[in-house]
């Protein structure tokens, strides 16, 4: 911005940029005192009192009464006229600082590890891309930059069509749910997109942003699963006892018939009663598992040492594994923090998961049970019990539903064992996670532990244990 003024600090002329940024006209300023519109914030009150080439900070008033800060530089003008004139150059530091701030914000935005950003040029080639976007697309930044939008979204035709619609109809995309990546490592994304224009309305390009909400989606599924378990638990609590009563009567009369048939030598009919009694026992077991889905009424919570619980169940697990030629490796810390739990319920959880791992391996293999502690700020926060088998793994089709009721990969399974385990652990404030990639399956039971107990144990040593 430029202002020409006299030795008496009267404005003679202004340039177009000055008038544009202040909203003033020549009629407003020509002949007016310089101090009416430009007021110094330090030093001499007039630019004429400063040395040539000396920068100063001033406040420039706008036509609407608002002001912005600028740096001024004044110098004498040598003209043919006898009138002494001076030139005042003004640099709007407010707009420069604002532009610098926006640039820094944009750079930080592009480097954000939790947000995917793709900037597109006016011809819709990639101008820049963030690290998360590269990971989602599975491509290097150097390879993607310069490519057309059609190539980048080639594997997602529905989203490509939406972006084309954005270009043609200028309809912004807001919170569009998008699944990206291979089935075994698919990401849940929320996508936004819009055009970028300058102040004159000229197209500068477009942007596409997306946020990875896979964890949020997983949390939603856990909530839905908990709701289903709660509903089944309520139904089970109301009907299980009614089912048990007739089953008890039927079983009693069958046992009487069984004895009578055996005495009369009716071996064929005797065999039928054996089959019926076996199936009734199976129904009873199913009813028991239904009852466990509702919150147990006789649970006894106490401080429990997980290492002791694991040592107590190891003989049972080892005997079961021996029948299938499976080796059990038990690696645990000599000390694990205390947890608040029901000892027998925890045994049921660990035995169920170990039994599932043994059955998944069939004949031969290894089952590994280990304990570890997660710490926060130097204190224990979670105790993790990992149970790993080297069986065939869980099929991808049922991996996300493995904790749902009646979902099972076993031929004669009820599909309630893991649901019951999850309910027990959930009631203790913990979680069960499963990982099945290539070399078998790992179930991780995470339970909260006492910070005070962790603090009192900092001098304890660690030593591995094994059971085969």
Secondary structure, 3 states (H helix, E strand, C coil): CEEEEECCCEEEEECHHHHHHHCCCHHHHCCCEHHHHEEECCCCCCHHHCCCCCEEEEEEECCCCCEEEEEEEEEEECCCCCCCEEEEEEEEHHHHHHHHHHHHHHHHHHHCCCEEEEEECCCCEEEEECHHHHHHHCCCHHHHCCCEHHHHCCCCHHHHHHHHHHHHHCCCEEEEEEEECCHHHCEEEEEEEEEEECCCCCEEEEEEEEEECHHHHHHHHHHHHHHHHHHHHHHHHHHHHHHHHHHHHHHHHHHHHHHHHHHCCCHHHHHHHHHHHHHHHHHHHHHHHHHHHCCCCCCCCEEEEHHHHHHHHHHHHHHHHHCCCEEEEEECCCCCCEEEECHHHHHHHHHHHHHHHHHHHCCCEEEEEEEEEEEECCEEEEEEEEEEECCCCCCHHHHCCCCCCCCCCCCCCCCCHHHHHHHHHHHCCCEEEEEECCCCEEEEEEEECCHHHHHCCCCCCCCCCCCC
